[in-house]
Each structure stands twice: as C-alpha cells, then as structure tokens.
C-alpha cells in the first residue's frame, strides 16, 4: 500500500461512491478465503498495528482465536487522544467506509459476529459519518453477517487505551482492566479481573473469556 492511499482522492460522499471505486471487494475476498487463510495472509503481509505498539496484526488475530471459544469480538479503536494527534479523525471524515470494511474483515478473521467502533462523542463529524455509513452498509448487506456497532465515549485520555475502551463499550468509566483483551474481552463475566463488580464465578470467565481483537482505525 503506497503512502497516502487511505486519504487519496476526494472525500468519499456515500456508500455508492465507495463501491464505485472498488470498495467492498475486500470483504468478498475475505469471505471466499475463509478466516484461517485471511489470518495467514495478513500475518505474511507483515502488517502491523498503528496504535503505537506496532504489534503484528496477523499474530494478534491468530492469538484471539487461539485464546478461547466463541463468542469473540472485533473492536476498532478510533478514540485517539494523544496531544496533536488527529490521523484517525481525518481518515474517518474522509472515508469511514474503508475503516468499517477493515473492521468487518477483522471480525471475519477472528470468527466474530459482532464488531464495535468506538470514538469520542466530541468528534461530532466523525461520529455522524460513521453512523450513516454503518446504516448504509447494513442496508446493502455488505457486512457479511457481521453486526456493526458505534459507541461514542468521553473525552478522557484513558478512553484510548484498549482495555479502558472495552470498559466504555460496556457502559462503564474508562479505567484499564488488568488483563489484555484476548484474555478478558467484551462482556466477559468476572468479579476480579476487571474493574467491574459482578456475581459470576471466576471459573466462568476463564471458560468464556470472550477474546477480543482491538485494532487502531488506521
């Protein structure tokens, strides 16, 4: 992928314009390949996360699948909060469809049926564009059976930390959990491994950790 590819051309106005430029084809390819081959191809590509850690994306997705049985989830972290950082906001304003297509592929790769994209509610334009894009993609049956959800969270700096982001998706304050998302994912029930309180047995959370893949919007 050449530099500037994600921001090339004019702002993508709607789903029709995105599809006219070839958008949606990657989802079709992912469906035809199957989850295991998608994970392998992404691993071989050398693609790395853009959230700062640079972890290999294919390895992360494979680790999520190996961490436990379904349900699993995929999450897009679009809650960037580093001072002076705005790349995700620019991307979402320019072309939310390409981000959502990537999120669908991530969900397919980790064998999830639900995927979430989380951003700050103060990012009004970006959230609005995402909301419309999600509705369009669902209406066009372009999500390969994956249900997309938009979550708008607070301006807190910690919201951008992946474990804290999961807490916000679940309706709580952005406080980082103890365990990483592949060990303690979305809606996993545990009274001790997260900040939340609950009545479920710890053994239940170990058996059903709901492994979750979290990747940056870019």
C-alpha positions as CSV (number, residue, x, y, z in Angstrom):
1,X,0.0,0.0,0.0
2,X,1.5,3.3,-1.1
3,X,1.8,6.3,1.2
4,X,-1.4,8.4,1.3
5,X,-3.6,5.6,-0.2
6,X,-6.2,5.8,2.6
7,X,-6.6,9.6,2.0
8,X,-6.2,9.6,-1.8
9,X,-8.8,11.3,-4.0
10,X,-11.8,13.4,-3.0
11,X,-13.8,12.8,0.2
12,X,-16.0,9.7,-0.2
13,X,-19.6,11.0,-0.2
14,X,-21.5,7.8,0.4
15,X,-21.6,4.1,0.0
16,X,-22.4,4.2,-3.7
17,X,-19.3,6.3,-4.3
18,X,-17.2,3.9,-2.2
19,X,-18.4,0.9,-4.1
20,X,-17.9,2.6,-7.4
21,X,-14.2,3.0,-6.6
22,X,-13.9,-0.8,-5.7
23,X,-14.9,-0.6,-2.1
24,X,-16.4,-3.7,-0.6
25,X,-14.3,-6.1,-2.7
26,X,-12.0,-6.9,0.1
27,X,-14.9,-8.2,2.2
28,X,-16.0,-10.5,-0.6
29,X,-12.4,-11.8,-0.9
30,X,-12.2,-12.4,2.8
31,X,-15.4,-14.4,2.7
32,X,-14.2,-16.5,-0.1
33,X,-10.8,-17.2,1.6
34,X,-12.1,-18.1,5.0
35,X,-10.9,-16.9,8.4
36,X,-7.8,-19.1,8.7
37,X,-6.4,-18.0,5.3
38,X,-7.2,-14.4,6.0
39,X,-5.2,-14.6,9.2
40,X,-2.3,-16.3,7.5
41,X,-2.2,-13.8,4.6
42,X,-2.3,-10.8,7.0
43,X,0.5,-12.4,9.0
44,X,2.6,-12.9,5.9
45,X,2.0,-9.4,4.7
46,X,3.8,-8.0,7.7
47,X,1.0,-5.6,8.5
48,X,1.4,-4.0,12.0
49,X,-0.8,-2.1,14.3
50,X,-0.9,1.7,14.0
51,X,-1.8,2.4,17.6
52,X,1.8,2.8,18.8
53,X,2.9,-0.7,19.7
54,X,3.5,-2.0,16.2
55,X,2.3,-5.5,17.0
56,X,1.8,-7.8,14.0
57,X,-1.9,-7.8,13.1
58,X,-2.0,-11.3,11.9
59,X,-0.4,-12.6,15.1
60,X,-2.9,-10.6,17.2
61,X,-5.9,-12.1,15.3
62,X,-4.5,-15.6,15.5
63,X,-3.9,-15.2,19.2
64,X,-7.5,-14.1,19.7
65,X,-8.8,-17.2,18.0
66,X,-6.4,-19.4,20.0
67,X,-7.3,-17.8,23.3
68,X,-10.8,-19.2,23.7
69,X,-14.0,-20.3,22.0
70,X,-16.7,-18.0,20.7
71,X,-18.2,-15.6,21.3
72,X,-15.4,-13.4,20.1
73,X,-15.5,-9.7,19.1
74,X,-13.6,-7.3,17.0
75,X,-13.1,-3.6,18.0
76,X,-11.8,-0.6,16.2
77,X,-10.2,2.0,18.4
78,X,-10.9,5.4,17.0
79,X,-10.6,7.3,20.3
80,X,-7.2,8.8,19.7
81,X,-6.3,11.2,22.5
82,X,-2.5,11.8,22.1
83,X,-1.8,15.6,22.0
84,X,-1.5,16.8,18.5
85,X,-2.7,13.5,17.0
86,X,-5.6,13.6,14.5
87,X,-4.9,11.0,11.8
88,X,-7.8,8.8,12.8
89,X,-10.2,11.7,12.7
90,X,-9.0,12.8,9.3
91,X,-9.4,9.3,8.0
92,X,-12.9,8.8,9.4
93,X,-14.0,12.2,8.0
94,X,-12.5,11.4,4.6
95,X,-13.6,7.7,4.2
96,X,-15.4,5.9,7.1
97,X,-16.3,3.1,4.7
98,X,-12.7,1.8,4.3
99,X,-12.3,1.7,8.1
100,X,-15.6,-0.2,8.5
101,X,-14.6,-2.6,5.8
102,X,-11.4,-3.3,7.6
103,X,-13.4,-3.9,10.8
104,X,-15.7,-6.4,9.1
105,X,-12.6,-8.3,7.8
106,X,-11.1,-8.3,11.3
107,X,-14.4,-9.7,12.6
108,X,-14.4,-12.4,9.9
109,X,-10.8,-13.2,10.7
110,X,-11.4,-13.8,14.4
111,X,-14.7,-15.5,13.7
112,X,-16.8,-12.9,15.4
113,X,-20.4,-11.9,14.5
114,X,-20.3,-8.5,16.3
115,X,-17.9,-5.7,15.8
116,X,-17.6,-2.3,17.5
117,X,-16.0,1.0,16.6
118,X,-15.5,3.4,19.4
119,X,-14.8,7.1,19.1
120,X,-15.2,10.2,21.2
121,X,-18.7,11.8,21.2
122,X,-17.0,15.2,20.8
123,X,-15.8,14.1,17.4
124,X,-19.2,15.1,16.0
125,X,-18.5,14.9,12.3
126,X,-16.7,11.6,12.5
127,X,-19.4,10.0,14.6
128,X,-22.1,11.3,12.3
129,X,-20.3,9.9,9.2
130,X,-19.8,6.5,10.9
131,X,-23.4,6.3,12.0
132,X,-24.6,6.9,8.4
133,X,-22.0,4.6,6.9
134,X,-23.0,1.7,9.3
135,X,-26.6,2.1,8.3
136,X,-25.8,2.1,4.6
137,X,-23.6,-1.0,4.9
138,X,-26.2,-2.9,6.9
139,X,-28.9,-1.9,4.4
140,X,-26.8,-3.0,1.5
141,X,-26.0,-6.4,3.2
142,X,-22.3,-5.5,2.9
143,X,-21.1,-6.7,6.3
144,X,-21.0,-10.5,5.6
145,X,-23.3,-11.2,8.5
146,X,-21.2,-9.1,11.0
147,X,-23.3,-6.6,13.0
148,X,-21.5,-3.3,13.3
149,X,-22.0,-1.1,16.4
150,X,-20.9,2.5,17.0
151,X,-20.0,3.6,20.6
152,X,-19.4,7.2,21.5
153,X,-17.4,7.8,24.6
154,X,-16.0,10.5,26.8
155,X,-13.1,12.9,26.2
156,X,-11.0,11.2,28.9
157,X,-7.4,10.5,27.8
158,X,-7.6,6.9,29.1
159,X,-10.5,6.1,26.7
160,X,-7.9,5.5,24.0
161,X,-6.2,2.7,26.0
162,X,-7.6,-0.6,24.6
163,X,-8.7,-2.1,27.9
164,X,-10.3,1.1,29.1
165,X,-12.0,1.3,25.7
166,X,-13.7,-2.1,26.3
167,X,-15.0,-0.8,29.6
168,X,-16.6,2.2,27.9
169,X,-18.2,-0.1,25.3
170,X,-19.7,-2.0,28.2
171,X,-21.1,1.2,29.6
172,X,-18.6,2.0,32.3
173,X,-15.9,4.6,33.0
174,X,-12.6,4.3,31.0
175,X,-10.5,2.5,33.6
176,X,-8.0,-0.1,32.2
177,X,-8.5,-3.7,33.1
178,X,-5.9,-6.0,34.5
179,X,-5.9,-8.5,31.7
180,X,-5.5,-7.8,27.9
181,X,-8.5,-8.1,25.6
182,X,-7.5,-11.5,24.2
183,X,-7.7,-12.8,27.8
184,X,-10.6,-10.7,29.1
185,X,-12.7,-9.5,26.2
186,X,-16.0,-7.8,25.8
187,X,-18.8,-8.8,28.1
188,X,-16.7,-11.5,29.8
189,X,-18.0,-12.0,33.3
190,X,-15.5,-11.9,36.1
191,X,-15.6,-10.4,39.6
192,X,-11.8,-9.9,39.9
193,X,-10.1,-9.5,36.5
194,X,-11.7,-6.2,35.5
195,X,-12.8,-3.1,37.3
196,X,-16.4,-4.1,37.2
197,X,-18.2,-5.8,40.0
198,X,-20.3,-8.9,39.4
199,X,-21.6,-12.1,40.8
200,X,-20.2,-14.6,38.2
201,X,-17.7,-17.2,39.3
202,X,-14.1,-16.6,38.2
203,X,-14.1,-20.1,36.6
204,X,-16.9,-18.9,34.3
205,X,-14.8,-16.1,33.0
206,X,-11.9,-18.4,32.4
207,X,-14.0,-20.8,30.4
208,X,-15.7,-18.0,28.5
209,X,-13.2,-15.1,28.2
210,X,-14.8,-13.7,25.0
211,X,-11.5,-13.0,23.3
212,X,-11.5,-9.6,21.6
213,X,-9.3,-8.2,18.8
214,X,-8.7,-4.4,19.2
215,X,-7.0,-2.5,16.3
216,X,-6.5,1.1,15.6
217,X,-8.6,2.8,13.0
218,X,-5.7,3.3,10.6
